[in-house]
Amino acid sequence: MSTETVSIRCYLKDSYFRRNYHQREPAQTILLLFWQVLGITWEYIYILLMFQISSRI
């Protein structure tokens, strides 16, 4: 049951983002791009930090 709700939620979020992207509202797309870049940067920094910590130990 929980996996079903999660998949439905993901699908709804996907369709929402896709709809917004197809409308091509500049502010929305820029914000979405900003969040994607932020997420990638955060992941990169996190991996780097973990690597530094593991190499020290």
C-alpha positions as CSV (number, residue, x, y, z in Angstrom):
1,M,0.0,0.0,0.0
2,S,2.8,2.4,0.9
3,T,4.7,1.8,-2.3
4,E,1.5,2.4,-4.3
5,T,1.0,5.8,-2.6
6,V,4.6,6.7,-3.2
7,S,4.5,5.8,-6.9
8,I,1.3,7.8,-7.3
9,R,2.8,10.8,-5.6
10,C,5.9,10.5,-7.8
11,Y,3.7,10.3,-10.9
12,L,1.7,13.3,-9.8
13,K,4.9,15.3,-9.2
14,D,6.3,14.2,-12.5
15,S,3.2,15.2,-14.5
16,Y,3.1,18.5,-12.6
17,F,6.7,19.3,-13.4
18,R,6.2,18.2,-17.0
19,R,3.1,20.3,-17.4
20,N,4.9,23.4,-16.0
21,Y,7.8,22.7,-18.3
22,H,5.6,22.5,-21.4
23,Q,3.9,25.7,-20.4
24,R,7.4,27.2,-20.4
25,E,7.0,29.8,-17.6
26,P,10.4,31.4,-17.4
27,A,10.4,31.8,-13.6
28,Q,9.3,28.2,-13.0
29,T,11.9,26.7,-15.4
30,I,14.7,28.8,-13.9
31,L,13.7,27.8,-10.4
32,L,13.6,24.1,-11.4
33,L,17.0,24.4,-13.0
34,F,18.3,26.2,-9.9
35,W,17.1,23.4,-7.7
36,Q,18.6,20.7,-9.9
37,V,22.0,22.5,-10.0
38,L,21.8,22.9,-6.2
39,G,21.0,19.2,-5.7
40,I,23.9,18.1,-8.0
41,T,26.3,20.5,-6.2
42,W,25.2,19.3,-2.8
43,E,25.7,15.7,-3.8
44,Y,29.1,16.4,-5.2
45,I,30.2,18.3,-2.0
46,Y,28.8,15.4,0.2
47,I,30.7,12.8,-1.8
48,L,33.9,14.9,-1.6
49,L,33.5,15.3,2.2
50,M,32.8,11.6,2.7
51,F,35.9,10.8,0.6
52,Q,38.0,13.2,2.7
53,I,36.8,11.7,6.0
54,S,37.3,8.1,4.8
55,S,40.8,8.8,3.5
56,R,41.8,10.4,6.9
57,I,40.7,7.4,8.9
